[in-house]
Amino acid sequence: MNNPETLCGQINKILDALPTLNRPSETPFNNGLYFFYERGEVSRHAPNGRIVRVGNHPRSQGSLKRRLRMHYSGSKNGSVFRKFLGGAILRRMDPNSTCLQPRPGQGHWEKQDIHACEDCKPIERQVSQLLKSSFWFRCIEIEKRDLRNTLEKKLIATISLCPTCKPSDNWLGKSAYSDKVRNSGLWNSDYVLDQQEALGSFELKKLEEIAPQNISEPVQIIEATP
């Protein structure tokens, strides 16, 4: 199997040449993958910001901007990303919050499709503000849904397995209820740390082919030291 650390270094080199975006409205196309970055989170592979979430709109075409808007200004039931962020904020503020009870992942904030209470409304606002102030993202246009879905899971698996791109000591995600978030350093739970889903040579080649189409100059790929 290809070395995840080497592959992660290549992934970051490819993505680092893409433009950074701060609002869903800045996204120039409607189908693709997005990659979130977070203030204070860096690595040797990514001194200007390591990838903290890989995302997609896996079930529908033409909804990349809509998916990003759901993260930035939706609700916790419409965005797992928001649910993770809000739960971590709550847990840092008050680990015994009634919004998190009876146990991690089962309180009405962190359990999917359970209505939030009045006390949760300020958390929704805090999540929106945090995303606007401390996160940015890049996107790659991918029209074909099957390819988009395949690359999403393989990129998540590979980045999460990289020993170089780990979270800082103060990373908010260390207060998330999901051990997959805490252990991977990503605001993802599906496909993390899955060695069977790591990127292969075919998928890396496709990424190398697709990414330069989103920038004005070609990308030079430099392998990371294994």
C-alpha positions as CSV (number, residue, x, y, z in Angstrom):
1,M,0.0,0.0,0.0
2,N,1.2,3.5,-0.7
3,N,2.5,5.4,2.2
4,P,-0.2,7.7,3.6
5,E,2.3,10.3,4.7
6,T,3.8,10.5,1.3
7,L,0.4,10.7,-0.3
8,C,-0.8,13.3,2.1
9,G,2.2,15.5,1.2
10,Q,1.3,15.2,-2.4
11,I,-2.4,16.0,-1.7
12,N,-1.4,19.2,0.1
13,K,1.0,20.3,-2.7
14,I,-1.9,19.9,-5.2
15,L,-4.4,21.7,-3.1
16,D,-2.1,24.5,-1.9
17,A,-2.1,26.0,-5.4
18,L,-5.9,26.4,-5.4
19,P,-7.5,29.7,-4.5
20,T,-8.8,30.1,-0.9
21,L,-12.5,30.9,-0.4
22,N,-14.3,32.4,2.6
23,R,-17.9,32.3,1.7
24,P,-20.1,29.8,-0.1
25,S,-21.1,32.6,-2.6
26,E,-17.4,32.7,-3.8
27,T,-17.5,29.1,-5.0
28,P,-17.3,29.4,-8.9
29,F,-19.0,26.0,-9.8
30,N,-21.8,23.8,-8.6
31,N,-20.3,20.3,-8.4
32,G,-17.1,19.3,-6.5
33,L,-15.3,18.5,-3.3
34,Y,-14.5,21.1,-0.6
35,F,-11.6,21.2,1.8
36,F,-11.8,23.2,5.1
37,Y,-8.9,24.8,6.9
38,E,-8.9,26.1,10.4
39,R,-6.9,29.0,12.0
40,G,-4.1,27.7,14.2
41,E,-4.0,24.2,12.6
42,V,-0.8,23.6,10.6
43,S,1.6,20.8,9.8
44,R,4.9,20.2,8.0
45,H,2.9,19.3,5.0
46,A,0.8,22.4,5.3
47,P,2.5,25.3,7.1
48,N,-0.2,27.7,6.0
49,G,-3.0,25.5,7.2
50,R,-3.7,21.8,7.3
51,I,-6.9,20.2,6.0
52,V,-9.4,19.7,8.8
53,R,-12.4,18.5,6.8
54,V,-13.1,17.0,3.4
55,G,-16.7,17.3,2.2
56,N,-19.0,16.6,-0.7
57,H,-22.6,16.6,-1.8
58,P,-22.8,12.9,-2.5
59,R,-26.5,12.4,-3.3
60,S,-27.3,15.2,-5.6
61,Q,-25.9,17.2,-8.5
62,G,-25.5,20.9,-8.6
63,S,-25.7,21.5,-4.8
64,L,-22.1,22.3,-3.8
65,K,-22.9,25.9,-2.9
66,R,-26.1,24.8,-1.1
67,R,-24.1,22.3,1.0
68,L,-21.6,24.9,2.0
69,R,-24.4,27.3,2.9
70,M,-25.8,24.6,5.2
71,H,-22.5,24.5,7.0
72,Y,-22.1,28.2,7.4
73,S,-25.6,29.2,8.3
74,G,-27.8,26.1,8.6
75,S,-28.6,24.1,11.7
76,K,-27.0,21.2,13.5
77,N,-29.5,18.7,12.1
78,G,-28.6,19.8,8.5
79,S,-24.8,19.6,8.9
80,V,-22.8,17.0,10.8
81,F,-19.9,19.5,10.7
82,R,-22.0,22.1,12.6
83,K,-23.1,19.3,15.0
84,F,-19.5,18.4,15.8
85,L,-18.4,22.0,16.2
86,G,-21.3,23.0,18.4
87,G,-20.9,19.9,20.6
88,A,-17.2,20.7,21.1
89,I,-18.0,24.3,21.9
90,L,-20.6,23.2,24.5
91,R,-18.3,20.6,26.0
92,R,-15.5,23.2,26.5
93,M,-17.9,25.7,28.0
94,D,-19.7,23.2,30.3
95,P,-19.1,19.4,30.1
96,N,-22.2,18.9,32.2
97,S,-24.5,21.0,29.9
98,T,-28.0,19.6,29.7
99,C,-27.7,19.9,26.0
100,L,-25.1,17.1,26.0
101,Q,-26.9,14.8,28.4
102,P,-27.3,11.8,29.1
103,R,-23.9,11.0,27.5
104,P,-21.6,12.0,24.6
105,G,-23.4,11.7,21.3
106,Q,-26.8,11.2,22.8
107,G,-27.8,14.6,24.0
108,H,-30.3,16.6,22.0
109,W,-27.5,18.7,20.4
110,E,-25.3,15.8,19.3
111,K,-28.0,13.3,18.4
112,Q,-29.1,13.6,14.8
113,D,-32.6,14.9,14.0
114,I,-33.4,15.7,17.6
115,H,-34.8,19.2,18.1
116,A,-32.5,21.6,19.8
117,C,-33.7,23.5,22.9
118,E,-33.8,27.2,23.5
119,D,-30.5,27.1,25.2
120,C,-29.0,25.7,22.0
121,K,-29.9,28.7,19.9
122,P,-26.8,30.8,21.0
123,I,-24.6,27.8,20.0
124,E,-26.0,27.8,16.5
125,R,-24.9,31.5,16.3
126,Q,-21.5,30.7,17.8
127,V,-20.9,28.0,15.2
128,S,-21.8,30.3,12.4
129,Q,-19.5,33.0,13.7
130,L,-16.7,30.5,14.3
131,L,-16.9,29.3,10.7
132,K,-16.9,32.8,9.3
133,S,-14.0,34.0,11.5
134,S,-11.7,30.9,11.8
135,F,-12.3,28.7,8.8
136,W,-11.7,29.0,5.0
137,F,-11.9,26.4,2.2
138,R,-10.8,25.3,-1.2
139,C,-12.8,23.5,-3.8
140,I,-12.1,21.2,-6.8
141,E,-14.7,21.0,-9.6
142,I,-15.7,17.4,-10.2
143,E,-18.9,16.9,-12.3
144,K,-19.1,13.1,-12.1
145,R,-20.8,12.0,-8.9
146,D,-19.2,8.6,-8.8
147,L,-15.7,10.0,-9.1
148,R,-16.5,12.7,-6.5
149,N,-17.7,10.2,-4.0
150,T,-14.7,7.9,-4.5
151,L,-12.2,10.7,-4.1
152,E,-13.9,12.0,-1.0
153,K,-13.7,8.8,1.0
154,K,-10.1,8.0,-0.2
155,L,-8.9,11.5,0.6
156,I,-10.4,11.4,4.1
157,A,-8.9,8.0,4.8
158,T,-5.4,9.0,3.5
159,I,-5.2,12.4,5.3
160,S,-6.5,10.9,8.5
161,L,-3.8,8.2,8.4
162,C,-1.0,10.7,8.0
163,P,1.3,10.9,11.1
164,T,2.5,14.4,10.1
165,C,-0.9,16.2,9.9
166,K,-2.1,15.9,13.4
167,P,-4.0,18.4,15.5
168,S,-2.5,21.0,17.8
169,D,-2.8,20.6,21.5
170,N,-5.6,23.2,21.7
171,W,-7.6,22.0,18.7
172,L,-11.3,22.4,19.4
173,G,-12.0,19.0,17.9
174,K,-10.4,17.3,20.9
175,S,-13.6,18.2,22.7
176,A,-15.8,16.5,20.1
177,Y,-17.8,13.5,21.2
178,S,-16.7,11.4,18.3
179,D,-13.4,9.5,18.9
180,K,-12.9,9.4,15.2
181,V,-12.8,13.2,15.1
182,R,-10.5,13.4,18.2
183,N,-8.1,10.7,16.9
184,S,-8.0,11.7,13.2
185,G,-7.7,15.5,13.5
186,L,-10.5,15.9,11.0
187,W,-14.0,17.1,11.5
188,N,-15.1,13.9,9.7
189,S,-16.2,10.6,11.1
190,D,-16.9,8.5,7.9
191,Y,-13.9,6.8,6.3
192,V,-11.3,8.1,8.9
193,L,-8.4,5.9,9.7
194,D,-9.6,3.3,7.2
195,Q,-6.5,1.8,5.6
196,Q,-8.6,-0.1,3.1
197,E,-9.8,3.2,1.6
198,A,-6.5,4.9,1.3
199,L,-5.7,6.7,-2.0
200,G,-4.2,4.6,-4.8
201,S,-2.2,5.6,-7.8
202,F,-5.3,5.8,-10.0
203,E,-7.1,8.3,-7.7
204,L,-3.9,10.4,-7.1
205,K,-3.5,10.7,-10.9
206,K,-7.1,11.8,-11.3
207,L,-6.6,14.4,-8.6
208,E,-3.4,15.6,-10.3
209,E,-5.3,15.9,-13.6
210,I,-8.4,17.7,-12.1
211,A,-6.8,20.2,-9.8
212,P,-4.8,22.3,-12.3
213,Q,-8.1,23.0,-14.1
214,N,-9.1,25.1,-11.2
215,I,-6.1,27.4,-11.3
216,S,-4.3,29.6,-13.9
217,E,-0.9,28.0,-13.6
218,P,0.1,24.3,-13.6
219,V,0.8,22.6,-10.3
220,Q,4.2,21.1,-9.6
221,I,4.0,17.9,-7.6
222,I,6.7,17.3,-5.0
223,E,6.8,14.1,-3.0
224,A,6.9,14.3,0.7
225,T,9.6,12.4,2.6
226,P,8.2,9.0,3.7
